[in-house]
Amino acid sequence: MKHRNRQLLLAVVCAVLAALFFPSPEAAIAGSEDRTTSVTTREKGRTTTVVTHENDWDTWSDPGQDLLRMQRETLSSQEEQAREAGRVRRRDEVEKVRQKSSAEHEAYYDAILEDSQAALRAPLGVYYRKPGYVRTDAPASDGSAVEVGGISYQYDQGIFWLQQGARSIVVTAPVGAVVNTLPQGVTRVPAKTGPVWYFFGTFFAEKGGGYQVIKPPVGITVFYLPDGYSQERVNGVGLYRFGDILFKPVFVQGVLAYQAVEP
């Protein structure tokens, strides 16, 4: 019995010693997972720690990974700079388009205003049709036929019509045409050659018992132009054209007027 107890005690002591000097695989794995390697020896009743090493994997840095990360950050920064440059360029383009559109609108409205000012002081309520106007109805019964250079015109209230098939179209007054009456709204304009009457771009002078369409004397000044005139530049000067007549803008006692010049 004593012998058996002695054997049992010896087996327990051996198991304890084996556990101390030969750790189980699970314990080795656990130590590896803790990222800690510890080796301890016991010899002749003396305990000595040979190596205790702990790997700090969280703070360890791979130079290759650092270089890759820096390259990615640089590329991302360059892409963002390119996007920002594109946004700036787009804003500049939009602003240029807006300024151009604004300038075009201003020029357009300035032209309309100038056109309106040219005809603003024309007689109100007066029968008038600008050149190019077309009608398909019959000429007025109180109109009269006028022939100039072998071409027959219909004259009615200061307007000259040219027959084209079933249509009649308004034309500028043919120089040399003689009519019996002046239209309502005509304006008398002083000239060196004698009195001249003006009506929407047409100039009349007395001729026998009637009135003849004439070219305006150079320098004669009127205070409105008819609808249907155009603008052009001659030798750098802005002029207005109506038919074969050219006018330049002038001021008479602070009032805008239009003076006939050499064509």
Backbone as JSON, one array per atom type, in Angstrom:
{
  "sequence": "MKHRNRQLLLAVVCAVLAALFFPSPEAAIAGSEDRTTSVTTREKGRTTTVVTHENDWDTWSDPGQDLLRMQRETLSSQEEQAREAGRVRRRDEVEKVRQKSSAEHEAYYDAILEDSQAALRAPLGVYYRKPGYVRTDAPASDGSAVEVGGISYQYDQGIFWLQQGARSIVVTAPVGAVVNTLPQGVTRVPAKTGPVWYFFGTFFAEKGGGYQVIKPPVGITVFYLPDGYSQERVNGVGLYRFGDILFKPVFVQGVLAYQAVEP",
  "N": [[0.84, -1.21, 0.0], [1.86, 1.17, 0.83], [3.84, 1.24, -1.0], [2.42, 1.57, -3.36], [1.25, 4.1, -2.98], [3.53, 5.64, -2.96], [4.31, 5.32, -5.61], [2.18, 6.57, -6.92], [2.45, 9.22, -5.99], [4.89, 9.83, -7.12], [4.21, 9.78, -9.83], [2.49, 11.98, -10.0], [4.26, 14.07, -9.4], [5.97, 13.89, -11.57], [4.24, 14.55, -13.66], [3.69, 17.21, -13.04], [6.22, 18.32, -13.35], [6.61, 17.81, -16.06], [4.66, 19.44, -17.17], [5.69, 21.9, -16.55], [8.18, 22.05, -17.91], [7.64, 21.25, -20.52], [5.48, 22.76, -22.34], [2.05, 22.6, -23.35], [0.73, 22.21, -26.76], [-1.47, 23.92, -27.11], [-0.98, 25.97, -25.29], [1.37, 27.01, -26.41], [0.38, 28.0, -28.82], [-1.37, 29.9, -27.8], [0.45, 31.63, -26.67], [1.69, 32.49, -28.99], [-0.42, 33.79, -30.23], [-0.74, 35.85, -28.48], [1.34, 37.27, -29.3], [3.75, 37.04, -27.9], [6.83, 35.73, -26.89], [8.17, 33.53, -24.61], [10.74, 32.1, -22.82], [11.75, 29.92, -20.31], [14.03, 28.52, -18.04], [14.82, 25.94, -15.68], [17.24, 25.0, -13.5], [19.03, 22.94, -11.42], [17.68, 23.81, -9.13], [17.63, 26.49, -9.62], [16.09, 29.26, -11.11], [15.97, 30.69, -14.25], [15.4, 33.31, -16.44], [15.6, 33.26, -19.8], [14.94, 34.45, -22.41], [12.67, 36.97, -23.03], [10.42, 38.17, -25.19], [8.54, 40.54, -26.86], [6.63, 41.14, -29.63], [5.83, 44.06, -31.23], [3.46, 44.29, -33.22], [1.54, 46.06, -34.01], [2.7, 48.56, -34.27], [4.66, 48.2, -36.07], [6.11, 48.89, -39.22], [5.84, 48.58, -42.74], [8.07, 49.42, -45.24], [7.49, 49.31, -48.01], [4.69, 49.26, -48.05], [4.23, 51.78, -46.9], [5.25, 53.45, -48.92], [3.5, 52.84, -51.02], [1.11, 53.78, -49.9], [1.69, 56.54, -49.73], [1.96, 57.14, -52.46], [-0.65, 56.68, -53.31], [-2.0, 58.65, -51.86], [-0.82, 60.95, -52.99], [-1.66, 60.69, -55.67], [-4.43, 60.88, -55.29], [-4.57, 63.5, -54.34], [-3.65, 64.9, -56.61], [-5.69, 64.25, -58.43], [-7.87, 65.52, -57.22], [-7.01, 68.18, -57.37], [-7.03, 68.45, -60.15], [-9.77, 68.14, -60.64], [-10.73, 70.4, -59.3], [-9.49, 72.41, -60.8], [-10.82, 71.97, -63.2], [-13.43, 72.66, -62.41], [-13.06, 75.39, -61.86], [-12.34, 76.29, -64.41], [-14.7, 75.72, -65.79], [-16.48, 77.44, -64.44], [-15.38, 79.88, -65.24], [-15.88, 79.73, -68.0], [-18.69, 79.71, -68.04], [-19.16, 82.24, -66.96], [-18.03, 83.89, -68.93], [-19.73, 83.29, -71.07], [-22.09, 84.27, -69.99], [-21.47, 87.02, -69.76], [-21.03, 87.63, -72.46], [-23.56, 87.07, -73.5], [-25.03, 88.95, -72.09], [-23.88, 91.32, -73.08], [-24.6, 91.11, -75.77], [-27.38, 91.23, -75.54], [-27.63, 93.82, -74.52], [-26.6, 95.31, -76.66], [-28.5, 94.64, -78.56], [-30.88, 95.73, -77.49], [-30.09, 98.36, -77.37], [-29.9, 98.9, -80.1], [-32.58, 98.6, -80.83], [-33.67, 100.69, -79.33], [-32.38, 102.84, -80.53], [-33.39, 102.63, -83.13], [-36.05, 103.12, -82.57], [-35.93, 105.75, -81.65], [-35.24, 107.03, -83.99], [-37.57, 107.03, -85.51], [-39.3, 108.13, -83.78], [-40.31, 110.76, -83.71], [-41.93, 110.9, -85.85], [-44.9, 111.82, -87.69], [-47.93, 111.25, -85.98], [-50.64, 108.97, -86.36], [-50.77, 109.06, -89.09], [-51.24, 107.82, -92.36], [-49.2, 105.25, -93.35], [-46.91, 103.04, -94.93], [-44.21, 100.91, -94.8], [-41.43, 100.33, -97.07], [-41.6, 97.3, -98.89], [-43.86, 96.27, -97.79], [-46.75, 94.32, -98.42], [-49.81, 94.0, -100.2], [-52.89, 92.42, -101.03], [-55.35, 93.29, -101.74], [-57.45, 95.46, -103.73], [-56.16, 98.54, -105.2], [-56.51, 101.78, -103.6], [-59.43, 103.71, -104.27], [-59.19, 106.45, -104.53], [-56.6, 106.8, -105.3], [-53.85, 107.47, -107.57], [-52.44, 106.93, -110.84], [-49.01, 106.86, -111.65], [-46.34, 107.43, -113.8], [-42.97, 106.61, -114.28], [-39.98, 106.6, -115.92], [-40.95, 104.69, -117.7], [-42.16, 102.86, -116.06], [-45.04, 101.99, -114.3], [-46.63, 103.28, -111.47], [-48.66, 103.11, -108.5], [-49.99, 105.7, -106.74], [-50.76, 106.72, -103.49], [-51.76, 108.68, -100.9], [-49.13, 109.6, -100.26], [-47.69, 107.24, -100.49], [-46.03, 104.91, -102.57], [-46.93, 102.37, -104.76], [-46.14, 99.26, -106.29], [-47.27, 97.25, -108.84], [-47.43, 93.74, -108.81], [-48.32, 91.15, -110.35], [-51.05, 89.7, -108.82], [-50.62, 91.07, -106.56], [-49.69, 93.99, -104.64], [-46.89, 95.96, -103.91], [-45.13, 97.96, -101.55], [-42.87, 100.53, -102.44], [-39.82, 102.49, -102.39], [-40.12, 106.01, -102.95], [-40.09, 106.89, -106.35], [-37.65, 108.89, -107.84], [-38.44, 111.82, -109.59], [-41.11, 111.36, -110.08], [-44.29, 112.86, -110.41], [-46.85, 114.25, -108.54], [-50.25, 115.16, -107.74], [-51.14, 116.02, -105.24], [-50.05, 116.66, -101.87], [-49.28, 114.41, -99.15], [-51.16, 113.88, -96.07], [-49.72, 115.07, -93.06], [-47.27, 115.87, -93.99], [-44.1, 117.58, -93.85], [-42.76, 120.8, -93.94], [-39.61, 121.79, -95.05], [-36.89, 123.96, -94.78], [-34.71, 124.91, -97.46], [-31.81, 125.64, -99.53], [-32.44, 125.69, -102.19], [-35.06, 126.33, -102.26], [-38.42, 125.88, -100.91], [-38.98, 122.67, -99.46], [-40.77, 119.65, -99.11], [-41.24, 117.16, -96.71], [-41.77, 113.69, -96.21], [-41.78, 110.84, -94.52], [-39.17, 109.87, -95.44], [-39.34, 110.64, -98.09], [-38.86, 113.3, -100.37], [-40.37, 116.22, -101.55], [-40.77, 118.68, -104.1], [-41.99, 121.78, -105.42], [-43.57, 121.6, -108.59], [-44.61, 122.92, -111.37], [-48.05, 122.77, -111.35], [-48.09, 120.82, -109.52], [-46.36, 118.42, -107.43], [-43.09, 117.28, -107.23], [-41.13, 114.34, -106.82], [-37.95, 114.46, -105.4], [-34.31, 114.25, -105.21], [-32.87, 114.71, -102.06], [-31.5, 117.89, -101.15], [-28.03, 118.16, -100.43], [-27.13, 118.33, -97.05], [-29.59, 119.08, -96.08], [-31.83, 118.89, -93.35], [-33.65, 116.66, -91.3], [-36.04, 115.56, -88.82], [-36.8, 113.01, -88.22], [-36.62, 109.56, -89.17], [-37.96, 107.21, -91.54], [-39.69, 104.08, -90.85], [-38.02, 101.16, -91.86], [-35.54, 101.93, -92.69], [-31.93, 101.4, -92.9], [-28.79, 100.69, -91.22], [-25.39, 101.61, -91.64], [-21.79, 101.7, -92.08], [-19.66, 104.16, -93.29], [-16.56, 104.98, -94.34], [-15.77, 104.78, -91.69], [-17.77, 106.15, -90.38], [-20.89, 106.15, -88.81], [-23.86, 105.75, -90.55], [-27.22, 106.29, -91.84], [-29.37, 104.62, -94.02], [-31.88, 105.1, -96.42], [-33.51, 103.85, -98.98], [-31.98, 105.34, -101.71], [-30.84, 107.32, -100.27], [-28.62, 108.78, -97.95], [-28.15, 109.44, -94.53], [-26.7, 111.29, -91.86], [-26.31, 111.27, -88.31], [-27.0, 114.18, -86.44], [-26.92, 117.01, -84.19], [-29.3, 119.39, -83.42], [-29.56, 122.24, -81.8], [-29.36, 120.7, -79.46], [-31.1, 118.64, -80.01], [-31.61, 115.49, -81.44], [-31.05, 114.91, -84.85], [-31.24, 114.32, -88.46], [-29.13, 114.45, -91.12], [-28.95, 114.91, -94.61], [-26.51, 113.43, -96.74], [-23.85, 113.16, -99.19], [-24.44, 110.47, -101.38]],
  "CA": [[0.0, 0.0, 0.0], [2.77, 2.31, 0.89], [4.55, 1.27, -2.26], [1.51, 2.15, -4.36], [1.11, 5.56, -2.74], [4.77, 6.25, -3.39], [4.3, 5.38, -7.07], [1.2, 7.59, -7.32], [3.03, 10.53, -5.72], [5.93, 10.04, -8.11], [3.56, 10.1, -11.12], [1.98, 13.37, -9.95], [5.39, 14.98, -9.47], [6.45, 13.88, -12.96], [3.29, 15.3, -14.5], [3.88, 18.65, -12.78], [7.47, 18.73, -13.99], [6.41, 17.81, -17.51], [3.87, 20.62, -17.52], [6.54, 23.08, -16.43], [9.24, 22.09, -18.93], [7.12, 20.95, -21.86], [4.1, 23.31, -22.42], [1.14, 21.98, -24.32], [0.58, 22.98, -28.01], [-2.45, 25.0, -26.94], [-0.31, 27.06, -24.6], [2.28, 27.63, -27.37], [-0.44, 28.77, -29.73], [-1.87, 31.07, -27.08], [1.56, 32.58, -26.57], [1.89, 33.08, -30.3], [-1.5, 34.73, -30.48], [-0.48, 37.05, -27.67], [2.52, 37.89, -29.87], [4.79, 37.08, -26.87], [7.63, 34.5, -26.78], [8.84, 33.54, -23.3], [11.46, 30.84, -22.57], [12.26, 29.9, -18.93], [14.67, 27.23, -17.67], [15.1, 25.72, -14.27], [18.38, 24.08, -13.42], [19.64, 22.78, -10.07], [17.0, 24.66, -8.16], [17.74, 27.91, -9.97], [15.2, 29.65, -12.2], [16.58, 31.75, -15.04], [14.65, 33.75, -17.63], [16.57, 33.42, -20.87], [14.45, 35.45, -23.36], [11.25, 37.39, -23.01], [10.36, 39.1, -26.33], [7.16, 40.89, -27.28], [6.61, 41.82, -30.94], [4.78, 45.1, -31.34], [3.02, 44.23, -34.61], [0.67, 47.2, -34.34], [3.5, 49.73, -34.61], [5.67, 47.84, -37.08], [5.76, 49.51, -40.5], [6.49, 48.03, -43.93], [8.42, 50.54, -46.14], [6.76, 49.17, -49.27], [3.31, 49.7, -47.83], [4.25, 53.23, -46.72], [5.44, 54.07, -50.24], [2.25, 52.68, -51.76], [0.13, 54.69, -49.31], [2.04, 57.9, -50.13], [1.63, 57.28, -53.88], [-2.11, 56.8, -53.42], [-2.39, 59.98, -51.36], [-0.39, 61.93, -54.0], [-2.56, 60.56, -56.81], [-5.73, 61.42, -54.89], [-4.44, 64.96, -54.29], [-3.58, 65.38, -57.99], [-7.02, 64.13, -59.02], [-8.72, 66.57, -56.65], [-6.57, 69.44, -57.98], [-7.53, 68.47, -61.53], [-11.22, 68.39, -60.58], [-10.93, 71.8, -58.92], [-9.13, 73.22, -61.97], [-11.93, 71.83, -64.15], [-14.55, 73.45, -61.91], [-12.72, 76.8, -62.07], [-12.43, 76.55, -65.85], [-16.12, 75.72, -66.15], [-17.07, 78.68, -63.94], [-14.93, 80.96, -66.12], [-16.6, 79.62, -69.28], [-20.07, 80.14, -67.82], [-19.15, 83.69, -66.75], [-17.78, 84.51, -70.23], [-20.97, 83.16, -71.85], [-23.07, 85.19, -69.42], [-21.09, 88.37, -70.14], [-21.27, 87.78, -73.89], [-25.0, 87.14, -73.71], [-25.48, 90.24, -71.57], [-23.44, 92.36, -74.02], [-25.43, 90.99, -76.98], [-28.71, 91.76, -75.23], [-27.54, 95.28, -74.41], [-26.46, 95.84, -78.02], [-29.79, 94.44, -79.23], [-31.84, 96.72, -77.0], [-29.62, 99.68, -77.81], [-30.29, 99.05, -81.51], [-34.04, 98.84, -80.85], [-33.91, 102.04, -78.84], [-31.94, 103.79, -81.56], [-34.38, 102.57, -84.21], [-37.28, 103.77, -82.11], [-35.69, 107.19, -81.59], [-35.2, 107.56, -85.35], [-38.93, 107.21, -86.02], [-40.13, 108.55, -82.66], [-40.97, 112.05, -83.94], [-42.74, 110.86, -87.08], [-46.29, 112.22, -87.43], [-48.79, 110.19, -85.46], [-51.95, 108.83, -86.99], [-50.67, 109.28, -90.54], [-51.2, 106.59, -93.14], [-47.84, 104.98, -93.83], [-46.49, 101.65, -95.06], [-42.79, 100.92, -95.13], [-41.09, 99.56, -98.27], [-41.66, 95.86, -98.71], [-45.2, 95.88, -97.35], [-47.5, 93.73, -99.53], [-51.25, 93.86, -100.03], [-53.54, 91.68, -102.12], [-56.61, 93.92, -102.09], [-57.38, 96.42, -104.84], [-55.68, 99.87, -104.81], [-57.55, 102.71, -103.16], [-60.14, 104.36, -105.39], [-58.76, 107.83, -104.69], [-55.2, 106.82, -105.7], [-53.61, 107.89, -108.96], [-51.34, 106.25, -111.52], [-47.86, 107.71, -111.93], [-45.36, 106.7, -114.6], [-41.61, 107.13, -114.19], [-39.05, 105.73, -116.62], [-41.66, 103.59, -118.32], [-42.74, 101.98, -115.04], [-46.26, 102.56, -113.74], [-46.8, 103.14, -110.02], [-49.9, 103.59, -107.91], [-49.69, 106.66, -105.67], [-51.89, 106.89, -102.58], [-51.46, 109.31, -99.63], [-47.7, 109.68, -100.03], [-47.09, 105.92, -100.63], [-45.95, 104.43, -103.94], [-47.12, 100.93, -104.87], [-45.78, 98.67, -107.58], [-48.1, 96.07, -109.06], [-46.73, 92.49, -109.13], [-49.36, 90.14, -110.46], [-52.24, 90.02, -108.03], [-50.19, 91.76, -105.35], [-49.08, 95.32, -104.73], [-45.83, 96.08, -102.9], [-44.67, 99.33, -101.32], [-41.48, 100.8, -102.84], [-39.4, 103.87, -102.11], [-40.65, 106.94, -103.96], [-39.19, 107.05, -107.5], [-37.29, 110.28, -108.12], [-39.01, 112.32, -110.84], [-42.56, 111.2, -110.1], [-45.03, 114.08, -110.13], [-48.18, 113.96, -108.0], [-51.08, 116.38, -107.66], [-51.36, 116.48, -103.87], [-49.13, 116.19, -100.83], [-50.0, 113.61, -98.16], [-51.37, 114.44, -94.74], [-48.57, 114.85, -92.19], [-46.05, 116.31, -94.62], [-43.38, 118.62, -93.11], [-42.02, 121.74, -94.79], [-38.22, 121.9, -94.59], [-36.2, 125.01, -95.56], [-33.54, 124.48, -98.22], [-31.26, 126.72, -100.35], [-33.07, 125.67, -103.51], [-36.47, 126.66, -102.12], [-39.12, 125.03, -99.95], [-39.04, 121.23, -99.71], [-41.68, 118.97, -98.19], [-40.68, 115.85, -96.32], [-42.76, 112.75, -95.72], [-41.28, 109.47, -94.32], [-38.07, 109.53, -96.33], [-39.56, 111.17, -99.43], [-38.77, 114.75, -100.47], [-41.15, 116.8, -102.66], [-40.57, 120.1, -104.44], [-43.05, 122.25, -106.33], [-43.32, 121.37, -110.02], [-45.83, 123.37, -112.05], [-49.18, 122.79, -110.4], [-48.03, 119.65, -108.64], [-45.19, 118.24, -106.59], [-42.23, 116.26, -107.8], [-40.19, 113.64, -105.92], [-36.58, 114.89, -105.72], [-33.24, 113.86, -104.3], [-32.74, 115.81, -101.09], [-30.27, 118.68, -101.22], [-27.05, 117.77, -99.4], [-27.15, 119.2, -95.89], [-30.94, 119.27, -95.56], [-31.95, 118.18, -92.07], [-35.0, 116.26, -90.88], [-36.02, 115.16, -87.41], [-37.15, 111.6, -88.04], [-36.44, 108.68, -90.33], [-39.09, 106.29, -91.62], [-39.45, 102.66, -90.64], [-37.5, 100.53, -93.06], [-34.17, 102.36, -93.01], [-30.88, 100.51, -92.41], [-27.6, 101.37, -90.72], [-24.13, 101.15, -92.23], [-20.64, 102.56, -91.8], [-18.95, 104.63, -94.47], [-15.33, 105.66, -93.9], [-15.74, 104.79, -90.24], [-18.85, 106.98, -89.83], [-22.18, 105.48, -88.8], [-24.87, 106.45, -91.34], [-28.52, 105.66, -92.02], [-29.75, 104.59, -95.43], [-33.26, 104.85, -96.79], [-33.47, 103.89, -100.43], [-30.7, 105.83, -102.19], [-30.48, 108.49, -99.49], [-27.83, 108.56, -96.76], [-28.27, 110.47, -93.49], [-25.82, 111.16, -90.7], [-26.93, 111.87, -87.14], [-26.48, 115.48, -85.99], [-27.73, 117.62, -83.14], [-29.75, 120.75, -83.7], [-29.95, 122.82, -80.51], [-29.48, 119.63, -78.49], [-32.07, 117.64, -80.43], [-31.09, 114.6, -82.45], [-31.64, 115.09, -86.19], [-30.6, 113.5, -89.49], [-28.74, 115.35, -92.22], [-28.66, 114.21, -95.86], [-25.13, 113.56, -97.19], [-23.63, 112.62, -100.55], [-24.52, 109.01, -101.38]],
  "C": [[0.87, 1.25, 0.0], [3.51, 2.43, -0.42], [3.7, 1.89, -3.36], [1.37, 3.64, -4.18], [2.36, 6.3, -3.19], [4.81, 6.4, -4.9], [3.33, 6.46, -7.58], [1.75, 8.98, -7.12], [4.1, 10.86, -6.75], [5.34, 10.42, -9.47], [3.05, 11.53, -11.14], [3.11, 14.37, -10.09], [5.93, 15.05, -10.89], [5.52, 14.67, -13.88], [3.45, 16.8, -14.32], [5.14, 19.14, -13.47], [7.34, 18.78, -15.5], [5.64, 19.04, -17.97], [4.72, 21.89, -17.49], [7.52, 23.17, -17.58], [8.77, 21.85, -20.34], [5.7, 21.45, -21.98], [3.32, 22.63, -23.52], [1.07, 22.82, -25.59], [-0.4, 24.13, -27.87], [-1.8, 26.2, -26.28], [0.65, 27.78, -25.55], [1.51, 28.49, -28.35], [-0.94, 30.04, -29.06], [-0.76, 32.11, -26.95], [1.83, 33.27, -27.88], [0.82, 34.11, -30.6], [-1.32, 35.99, -29.67], [0.72, 37.82, -28.19], [3.65, 38.05, -28.82], [5.5, 35.73, -26.82], [8.41, 34.56, -25.47], [9.46, 32.16, -23.07], [12.09, 30.91, -21.17], [12.87, 28.52, -18.65], [14.88, 27.16, -16.17], [16.21, 24.66, -14.19], [18.99, 24.12, -12.02], [19.04, 23.74, -9.08], [17.06, 26.13, -8.44], [16.86, 28.2, -11.19], [15.79, 30.85, -12.93], [15.69, 32.07, -16.26], [15.66, 34.04, -18.72], [16.14, 34.53, -21.82], [12.99, 35.72, -23.07], [11.11, 38.46, -24.08], [8.91, 39.32, -26.72], [7.23, 41.69, -28.58], [5.48, 42.82, -31.01], [4.35, 45.19, -32.8], [2.18, 45.44, -35.01], [1.49, 48.41, -34.79], [4.55, 49.43, -35.66], [5.2, 48.35, -38.44], [6.58, 48.87, -41.61], [6.8, 49.19, -44.88], [7.69, 50.48, -47.47], [5.32, 49.64, -49.16], [3.23, 51.21, -47.63], [4.39, 53.95, -48.06], [4.17, 54.0, -51.07], [1.18, 53.64, -51.24], [0.41, 56.13, -49.73], [1.72, 58.14, -51.6], [0.13, 57.46, -54.07], [-2.58, 58.18, -52.96], [-2.01, 61.07, -52.37], [-1.32, 61.91, -55.21], [-3.93, 61.14, -56.5], [-5.7, 62.94, -54.85], [-4.39, 65.55, -55.69], [-4.94, 65.32, -58.68], [-7.95, 65.23, -58.5], [-8.32, 67.94, -57.21], [-7.06, 69.56, -59.41], [-9.02, 68.75, -61.57], [-11.5, 69.85, -60.25], [-10.59, 72.73, -60.08], [-10.23, 73.15, -63.02], [-13.13, 72.65, -63.72], [-14.3, 74.94, -62.12], [-12.85, 77.17, -63.55], [-13.88, 76.61, -66.31], [-16.81, 76.99, -65.68], [-16.67, 79.86, -64.82], [-15.68, 80.94, -67.45], [-18.03, 80.11, -69.13], [-20.15, 81.65, -67.68], [-18.93, 84.41, -68.08], [-19.03, 84.45, -71.1], [-22.01, 84.14, -71.34], [-22.76, 86.63, -69.82], [-21.35, 88.63, -71.62], [-22.76, 87.92, -74.17], [-25.55, 88.47, -73.24], [-25.12, 91.37, -72.53], [-24.29, 92.33, -75.29], [-26.83, 91.53, -76.73], [-28.7, 93.28, -75.15], [-27.45, 95.92, -75.8], [-27.79, 95.74, -78.78], [-30.8, 95.5, -78.79], [-31.41, 98.15, -77.35], [-30.02, 99.95, -79.26], [-31.79, 99.32, -81.63], [-34.35, 100.26, -80.41], [-33.52, 103.08, -79.88], [-32.92, 103.81, -82.73], [-35.66, 103.31, -83.82], [-37.1, 105.29, -82.08], [-35.72, 107.8, -82.99], [-36.59, 107.85, -85.87], [-39.87, 107.79, -84.96], [-40.92, 109.82, -82.96], [-41.71, 112.09, -85.28], [-44.18, 111.25, -86.74], [-47.14, 111.03, -86.99], [-50.12, 110.16, -86.23], [-51.95, 109.05, -88.48], [-50.57, 107.94, -91.24], [-49.79, 106.39, -93.68], [-47.61, 103.48, -93.88], [-45.03, 101.66, -95.49], [-42.51, 100.06, -96.36], [-41.03, 98.06, -97.97], [-43.01, 95.37, -98.26], [-46.01, 95.42, -98.57], [-48.98, 93.71, -99.19], [-51.81, 93.12, -101.25], [-54.89, 92.28, -102.51], [-56.4, 94.96, -103.2], [-56.86, 97.76, -104.34], [-56.85, 100.78, -104.41], [-58.13, 103.45, -104.36], [-59.69, 105.79, -105.61], [-57.28, 107.93, -105.03], [-55.08, 107.25, -107.16], [-52.43, 107.14, -109.53], [-50.26, 107.25, -111.87], [-46.85, 106.87, -112.7], [-44.02, 107.4, -114.53], [-40.69, 106.13, -114.9], [-39.72, 104.52, -117.25], [-42.28, 102.61, -117.36], [-43.93, 102.69, -114.41], [-46.37, 102.24, -112.25], [-48.2, 103.59, -109.63], [-49.53, 104.48, -106.73], [-50.93, 106.85, -104.81], [-51.39, 107.43, -101.25], [-49.97, 109.26, -99.28], [-46.97, 108.35, -100.21], [-47.13, 105.52, -102.1], [-45.99, 102.9, -103.94], [-46.71, 100.46, -106.26], [-46.56, 97.36, -107.73], [-47.23, 94.88, -109.47], [-47.75, 91.36, -109.16], [-50.6, 90.57, -109.71], [-51.88, 90.8, -106.77], [-49.68, 93.15, -105.67], [-48.08, 95.45, -103.59], [-45.39, 97.52, -102.79], [-43.2, 99.45, -101.71], [-41.13, 102.21, -102.41], [-39.84, 104.77, -103.27], [-39.66, 107.1, -105.12], [-38.92, 108.53, -107.78], [-37.8, 110.66, -109.52], [-40.51, 112.17, -110.93], [-43.23, 112.51, -109.71], [-46.44, 113.7, -109.68], [-48.94, 115.27, -107.85], [-51.2, 116.91, -106.24], [-50.27, 115.93, -102.95], [-49.92, 115.39, -99.79], [-50.2, 114.35, -96.85], [-50.17, 114.1, -93.86], [-47.26, 115.28, -92.79], [-45.44, 117.47, -93.82], [-42.61, 119.5, -94.09], [-40.63, 121.95, -94.21], [-37.53, 122.98, -95.42], [-34.97, 124.43, -96.26], [-33.07, 125.64, -99.09], [-31.95, 126.82, -101.7], [-34.54, 126.07, -103.47], [-37.14, 125.69, -101.17], [-39.17, 123.57, -100.42], [-39.98, 120.62, -98.67], [-41.18, 117.54, -97.97], [-41.78, 114.95, -95.76], [-42.14, 111.34, -95.7], [-40.23, 109.07, -95.36], [-38.21, 110.05, -97.74], [-39.54, 112.7, -99.4], [-39.52, 115.21, -101.74], [-40.73, 118.26, -102.86], [-41.65, 120.49, -105.43], [-42.63, 122.03, -107.79], [-44.6, 121.73, -110.78], [-46.96, 123.48, -111.05], [-49.16, 121.6, -109.48], [-46.74, 119.62, -107.84], [-44.38, 117.06, -107.11], [-41.31, 115.66, -106.73], [-38.77, 113.99, -106.35], [-35.57, 114.2, -104.8], [-33.05, 115.0, -103.3], [-31.45, 116.58, -101.29], [-29.31, 118.24, -100.11], [-27.06, 118.79, -98.27], [-28.54, 119.46, -95.34], [-31.13, 118.36, -94.34], [-33.4, 117.89, -91.74], [-34.89, 115.69, -89.47], [-36.55, 113.75, -87.17], [-36.83, 110.86, -89.32], [-37.61, 107.69, -90.36], [-38.71, 104.88, -91.21], [-38.97, 102.06, -91.96], [-36.11, 101.0, -93.44], [-33.19, 101.32, -92.46], [-29.69, 101.33, -91.94], [-26.36, 100.78, -91.38], [-23.03, 102.13, -91.86], [-19.93, 102.89, -93.1], [-17.75, 105.45, -94.0], [-15.28, 105.81, -92.39], [-16.84, 105.6, -89.58], [-20.16, 106.19, -89.91], [-23.24, 106.31, -89.52], [-26.15, 105.63, -91.42], [-28.89, 105.74, -93.5], [-31.24, 104.29, -95.55], [-33.34, 104.98, -98.31], [-32.08, 104.28, -100.9], [-30.18, 107.01, -101.38], [-29.71, 108.07, -98.24], [-27.99, 109.73, -95.8], [-27.21, 110.21, -92.44], [-26.49, 111.84, -89.51], [-26.23, 113.18, -86.75], [-27.38, 115.97, -84.86], [-28.03, 119.06, -83.52], [-30.32, 121.3, -82.4], [-30.25, 121.71, -79.48], [-30.47, 118.54, -78.84], [-31.47, 116.78, -81.54], [-31.81, 114.79, -83.76], [-30.8, 114.29, -87.18], [-30.37, 114.38, -90.71], [-28.36, 114.53, -93.46], [-27.21, 114.48, -96.28], [-25.01, 112.97, -98.59], [-23.7, 111.09, -100.48], [-23.18, 108.38, -101.8]]
}
